[in-house]
Amino acid sequence: MKDYSWIYFTKYSNFIMLFTIQSILQTGGNMTKIAIIIGSTREGRMTDKLATWAAKEVANKAEVEVLDLRDYPMPFFDETISPRYNPERQADPAIQKWLDKVAEFDGFMVVTPEYNRTTSAVLKNAIDVLDYQMDNKPVALVAHGSSGGAQAVASLRMALPGVGAVTVPQALFFTDRIGEAIDDDGILTAELADNPYGHQANLATLTDTLVAYAEALSSLSK
């Protein structure tokens, strides 16, 4: 049986490119702002290397900033009323710093490890404290773990809509050993980078989709 999947991929890529060009013209050429969130704070983490690698790709198509949750230490969420239903909310100053930062962006790429078949507690907390900062904004998910972080992604797909975010259909599951696959400068090994169906190609497609979603949803998230 012949493989015609390349036809779909080509049409999809062309659609994303055309949509992006049209959106840029409509918005006057302003660069889309994407935040890459490092979803781990533990010592010896590999998530930051994955985020550095992702940032290099996103920087080709949008304005990008890496947000490290180590720089935003917050108390765990214990507010009596859900933030989205509390118009008189007065957030803890450490939480407010995070809320103000998240509000600056048009879209997000969340890089998460998988712990005990879910995402990290610190990342879940960073989501739980939000009220409207991610409303109608797209989130792309990049995960790593023994199974590529599939269950971490599944848990985030359930949590993020609760704060108004829109998760894009694709996700990237990094199954290779990060320490061997990505160097300290965030460069993927040549062998992996040259694979036309590998991580680099998948990241490029994921980035295109994220930016297109951010541009399409921009009028709803203002």
N, C-alpha and C positions, 0 to 999 in steps of 0.2 A: 504494500500500500504506500502510495506517495505521501510525503509529508508536506502539507500546504500551510503549516502554521506560520511560515515566514511571511505569507501574504497578509495574514491578520496582523502580525507584528508591524509590518511596513505601513499598513493602512493606519494602525493605531498611532504609530510614531508620527506619521504625517499629520494626523488629526491634532495631536498634542502640539506640534510645532505651529500649525496654522492658528490654532486657538490661542496659543501664547502670543503670537505676533499681533493678532487682532486685539487681545486684551491690553498689550503694551500701548498700542495706538490709542485705544479708548481711554487709558489712564494717563496719557500725556508722557509716557516714557518713564514714570517713576519706578524705581527698583522695588520689587517685592522684598519684604524683610522676613527672613526665616531664622528662627532660633533652633539650635540643636541642643537638646537637653541631655546631659550626662546623668543617667538614672542610677548611679552607684556612688557611694562615698567611702567604701571600705578600703583598707590598706591593701595594696597589691592588686587592685582592680585592673581589668583589661578594657573596661567599657570606654575609658577615655581615649584609648588608642583607636578604637572603632569610631568614636565621635570625630576625632581628628581626620581620619580617612574620609568620613562622610562629608565633613565641612569643605574639603578640597573640591569635591564634586559640586556641592551646592553653590559654592562661591563662583562657579562658572555661569550660573543662571540667576542668581539673586544676591542681595545683600545678606550676609550671614554673620551670626554671632553665636559662639558656644557658651551655653549657660551651665556651669558646674554647680551641682547642688551642694558641694562643699563650701561654696561661697555664699550660700543662703541657708544657714542653719536655722531651723524653725522648731518651735514646740510642736508636739503631735496634736493633731486636731482634737479638741474636746469642747468645742463651743456648744452651748445649749440649743441654739437654733441653727439650722442649716444656713450657710452663708447666702444662698440664693433666695432665701425667704426671710432675710433679716435686713430691712432697709435702714435700720439704725445701727448696723454693725460697726463696731470699732475694733478693728483687727489689731492683734499684737504687732508692735513695730517691726519685728523681724519678718512676720508674715506679710505686712504691708509692703515692705521692700520687695518681696517676691511678686506680689500682685502687681505692683507698679511696673516691674520689669517685664512680666509676661504680657501686659497690656500693650507694650510697644510693637509687638510683632503681628504679621499677617498670617503666619503659619508656623508649624513646628515639625521638627523631626526628633522623635524621642528615641534615644538609644538605651536599651534596657538589658540587664542581665536576667537570668531566670533563677530564682531561689525557691526551692520547694514547690515547684510547679506553678509559680506565679511571678509577678514582678517584685521589685525590692520595696521594702516598707517605706524607705525615705522618698521614693518616687511616688508611691501611692499617696503618701501624706501631702506631697507637693501638689497633687491633683485635688485632694479632698479640701484643701484650704481655699481653693479658687471659688469665686462667685460668678462673675460674667466676663472674665478676662479672655477666655477661649471661645466665647459664644460665636458660632458660625465661622469658626476658623478651622482649617484642615490640619490634621496631624498624620504624619507618616511614621511608621514604626519599624525600627531596626533592632533586632534582638540577637543575642548569642547565648549559648548554653549547650549542654550535651545533646539536646535535640533541636538545636538551632534557636532555642528560646520560643518555640511555638506556643507553649502554654502561657508564657509571659505576655505574648501578643494577644492571645485570647482573653486574658484577664483585663488587659488595657482596652480592648475593644468593648468590653462591658462597662468599664469605669468612665472612660472619656466622654461618651454622650451624656452622662449625668451632669457634666459641667458645660454642656452646650457645644462641645467640640465635634468635628466631623472627621472620622477616620477614613483615610483613602483606602480603596479596595486592596491594593498591593501591600506587601510587607517584605522586608528582607530578613532572611534567617541565615545568620552567619554560622556555618557548621565547622569551619576550619579552626585550628588553634590560633587564636589571635596573635599570641606572642611570636609565632613562627610565620604567620601570614602577613603581618603588618609591621613595618619598622617604626622606630621612634619618631620619624617625621611624618607618619601617617601614609606611607606609600605601600601599596599592595605588592607582593612579589610578582615578578614578571610572568611567571607561569600562571598564576591565578588571574592577573590582569588581562592576559591575552586570550582567556577563554571567552568566546563570543556569547556564551550562555551562562557565564559565571557571575561572581559578586559585583564586579565593576560594571558590567552591562546592566545588571539588575538595579544597581544603585542609580545609574543614569536614568533609567526608566522611572524609577520611584521618584527621583528628584523632579523630572519633567511633570509627572502627575501632580506632585505636591504644589509646585509653582502654578500650574494651570488651575488647580482647585482654589488656591489662594487668590488668584486674580479674578476668578469667576465669583467667588464669595465675598469679595472686598466690599461691595455695596451693602451687604447684609451685616457685616461685622463692625461697621463704623459706629 
